[in-house]
Amino acid sequence: MSPLSAPSLAAPPISGERAKLTAAAKQFEAIFIRQMLSAARQTDFGGGLFDSEALGTFRQMQDERFADLAAQTGAFGIAKQIEAQLASQLGAAIAKPGA
């Protein structure tokens, strides 16, 4: 069993407005990571021996998948911080269950 699928790491179910906020925060984190990886890929180290349009497309798809996985697992923690900040500003209407 991988660490990501361990039952102890599963988040408690959330519903309503809080679920929407959580999803939006994760989507923002994925977009942020994609932009960060895109900027990093723009660096040029002068070794263009194997560079091609196909390889560029593959790397872009790879970066997008990595960004989605990182956001879903919370690897960077950006979504968690965004969610907490917005939830505190929006008040009790979207408070976490049991909080």
N, C-alpha and C positions, 0 to 999 in steps of 0.2 A: 504494500500500500504506500503510495507516495504521500509526502507531507501535506500536499494540497488537498488530498481527498480524505484525510483523516477526519473522523467525525468530530473530534474535539475542536477542530479549527472552523467548523461550520458556524456561520453567523446565525443568530436567532432570526426567525422570520419577522419581517416588518411589513406593514401594510399602509395603504392610503398615501397621503401626501409625503410621508417620510420615505416611502419606497421610491416615489418619483424623484425626490431630492437626492437619494442615494444613487439612483441610476444616472441622473444628470451630472453628479459629481464624478462618477466613474467615467462617463463619456468625456468630460472636460479633461480628466487626467490622461486618457488615451490620446486626445488631440494634442495636449501639451507634450507628451512623450514623443509622438510622431514628429512634431515640429523640432524638438530637441535632436532627435536622430537625423532628421533631414538636414539640419544645420551642420551636424557633425560629418555627414557624408559629403558635404560640399567642399571639405578641405581637400587639397591636392598635394599629394606627396611625390608626384612626379613619376610614379610607376604605372603607366597605362598599358602595359603589355597585354593584360587579359581583359581590359575594359571594353565593354560593348553595350549596345542599347538593351540587349536581352539581359545582361548581367545587372544593369541599372534597374530594370523593371523587377527582376527577381529580388534585388536588395530592398527596393521600395516595398514590395509585398511582404518580405521578411520583417522589415521594420514595423509595418502596420500590424502584422500578427503579434509581434513582440509587444507593441504598445497596448493592444487589446488585452493580451494575457496579463501584462503587468498591472493594468488598471483593474481588471477583474480580481486579481489576487491581492491587490493592495501593496504590491512590492515597494512602491515609492512612498506611499502614504499621503499623497497629495489629495486624493478624493476624500479621505477620512477628515483631513483638516478643513477642506472646503465645506463638507457636509456639516461639520461641527460649527463652523463660523456662521453659515447660513441658517442653521437650525436655531442658533442662539439669537439671531436677528429676527427670525420669523416667530419665535416664541413657542408657547405651549401647544399651538395648533398642530405641530408636527413633532412633538417630543417623542423620544424613543420609548417603546413599551417598557414598563417596569422602571422608568427613570424618575 
